[in-house]
Amino acid sequence: MQAEAVLAPRLKQAESWPFSVAPCTPAIGAEIDGVDLGRLDDTTYGALRQALLKYKVLFFRDQDITPAQHVAAARRFGELEVHPMIPHHPDHPELVVFGRGGEKRGRENLYHSDVSWRQVPSMGSMLRCLECPDMGGDTIWVNMVAAYEALPEDMKARIAGLQAVHDAMPTFGQSLEGERYDEMRKQYPPMVHPVVRTHPETGEKILYVNEGFTTHFANYARLQPYRIGSDFRMAEMDLMQYLFRQAAAPEYQVRLRWRANTVALWDNRATQHYAVQDYFPAVRHMNRATIIGDRPV
């Protein structure tokens, strides 16, 4: 369901949040009205953090804010990272710049969690649309708490002790050459995170593997029995593909149709997202601030 098509009434929450909320789907997402992200006071920030934990991704329309205000609003939620491999705003290195269209197709059309390849992945991201097509270029978010909860009990038991390797280079390394590739490979080695992580604020269990950055399991051969020497490798790949496919279930998703000055704020610990690449050669320009999180456990 697209956020702008929501028919649910806008009701202030029982928590007395200082804004109205329109849930987008039963599983994930809410459109927020009555907030100016350029002027976030302490009360509004605290309520937005509660809403973020509940709905996983929040949508704000008509946010005509400056890059400096974008950075300031995101920083209310935590320290911001500087991405080492994506272009930055010239005046604000905390803002990643996505410019797609013309001769350059987007490459974010796979389900992923931002910077899961870091030792300390992100807590969340705040993405603002500067320019977008009249049609196309939507983004999908997935509730990976719901995806985990819906797994069969025997599958939950099977993956309980598994760890997965997350690596930036299969995706970002394609655009790096020579010494630059070697530098990034040395600076950002593959990281190992639990397949099922626990949300540090809610205690929810989260399925934490994604097709963008997860390459293999770190300890599959030690935990899973096999019949012959190579048998475990095929079984490992089958299991990983099965877990990747959970993000593609529409029951856990919300889809946003962008307009200029729309902002999405999401909990990157509990979600994955997918940027739909159906608008080429139209233009789509976005700025993103990413909030540093915690090491998954």
Secondary structure as UniProt FT lines:
FT   HELIX           3..5
FT   TURN            14..15
FT   STRAND          20..23
FT   STRAND          30..33
FT   TURN            37..38
FT   HELIX           42..55
FT   STRAND          57..60
FT   HELIX           67..75
FT   TURN            76..77
FT   TURN            93..94
FT   STRAND          95..101
FT   TURN            102..103
FT   TURN            114..117
FT   STRAND          122..131
FT   STRAND          139..143
FT   HELIX           144..149
FT   HELIX           153..159
FT   TURN            160..161
FT   STRAND          163..166
FT   HELIX           169..172
FT   HELIX           173..175
FT   HELIX           178..187
FT   STRAND          191..194
FT   STRAND          196..198
FT   TURN            200..202
FT   STRAND          205..207
FT   TURN            211..213
FT   STRAND          214..217
FT   HELIX           220..223
FT   TURN            229..230
FT   HELIX           231..245
FT   HELIX           246..248
FT   HELIX           250..252
FT   STRAND          253..256
FT   TURN            260..261
FT   STRAND          263..267
FT   TURN            268..270
FT   STRAND          271..275
FT   TURN            280..281
FT   STRAND          284..292
//
